[in-house]
Amino acid sequence: MLFTIKNEICTFCGLCADDCPSKVIKIDRSSKTAVIKNEGCIKCSHCGMICPAGAVRVDGKELTPYPKNSGGAAELFDHLILSKRSIRKYNNKLPGSTDLEAILLAGQLTATASNSRQVDSIIIQSPEVQKTAASIARIIQNVLRLVRNPIGRNILKLAGYKRYADKALLGNFHNRMSNVIDGKSDVLFFNAPVVVILTYSKKGKMFGRTDCALAGQNMMLTAHNRGIGSCMIGFAEAALWNNRLRKKVGVAPDRRIGLIFTLGYTDRKHLRYPTRSKWEI
Ligand SMILES: Cc1cc2nc3c(=O)[nH]c(=O)nc-3n(C[C@H](O)[C@H](O)[C@H](O)COP(=O)(O)O)c2cc1C
């Protein structure tokens, strides 16, 4: 899958570069060039979905635009599911309590294996979200200090993380964490006003993670239906192995984290569906 930008159509507005999670798009307004560096691109299609001019091409083709007419209830429901995207930019508007309650209810009523009902939620709201992001960033920096030296990088390579053993990449990562700590830019929770942590019992039944994933997806779809964006944050989940931090965010010692996601309103408007590998019938 090759992502390119038709420079003859592009208005160089920069929305694609801003929405790109991998930051692999370079826009040069003076020379009127926009280029996608395909190495490092995770092929999520966000550039093509958001481009107002329709300038992004995937293997030479434009992405499928959202339908002009909403159609019937079935089409509306399909569109709701197909247009659910990971949102990484939030505005200042806070989700209201009615919406939050509906989102929680969607999670509570989701099926669990053998109806174990082992899923529970922790809701973190601003300004606690930003404080939590800073605490997580400090933990990540501590780990980075251990692996940034030649021995640490060799261990990373031996452990199969060759991609992350790059000195410049680790340094850049460290700087990005400093920005989170200083409140300059939040690459963890994207300044979302709400973060939801779904947990399940350590001693409980099997399928705790699956139960959390299902509840989380229903919650995010309910949010999407109400114009509220979301993004799963595996990154934060990975950093929350630290017991002190887990306690700080309210995860009881007998619980495991199953899913973490952000919630918030966005000004981002995606206009097309993404492209993905086809599943054959
Ligand atoms: C389990 C899981 C963990 C994720 N963790 C992160 C994360 O830490 N940060 C992030 O920006 N996106 C995260 N994502 C979002 C994916 O990067 C996203 O699904 C992908 O870019 C495709 O975009 P879309 O969801 O808009 O279709 C995660 C998604 C999943 C399913």
The ligand as a Gaussian input file, in Angstrom:
#p B3LYP/6-31G(d) Opt

LIG

0 1
 C       -5.096000      -1.843000      21.428000
 C       -4.852000      -0.500000      20.783000
 C       -3.950000       0.382000      21.358000
 C       -3.743000       1.648000      20.790000
 N       -2.869000       2.520000      21.384000
 C       -2.679000       3.751000      20.847000
 C       -1.821000       4.713000      21.488000
 O       -1.220000       4.450000      22.537000
 N       -1.692000       5.925000      20.909000
 C       -2.347000       6.266000      19.748000
 O       -2.200000       7.381000      19.282000
 N       -3.172000       5.377000      19.129000
 C       -3.353000       4.152000      19.645000
 N       -4.213000       3.252000      19.048000
 C       -4.941000       3.663000      17.851000
 C       -4.371000       3.025000      16.587000
 O       -3.121000       3.593000      16.317000
 C       -5.416000       3.263000      15.496000
 O       -6.427000       2.328000      15.682000
 C       -4.857000       3.189000      14.121000
 O       -4.040000       4.290000      13.927000
 C       -5.952000       3.195000      13.059000
 O       -6.665000       4.399000      13.082000
 P       -8.238000       4.445000      13.290000
 O       -8.513000       3.848000      14.642000
 O       -8.594000       5.893000      13.221000
 O       -8.855000       3.658000      12.196000
 C       -4.424000       1.997000      19.597000
 C       -5.337000       1.090000      19.022000
 C       -5.544000      -0.142000      19.598000
 C       -6.532000      -1.096000      18.964000

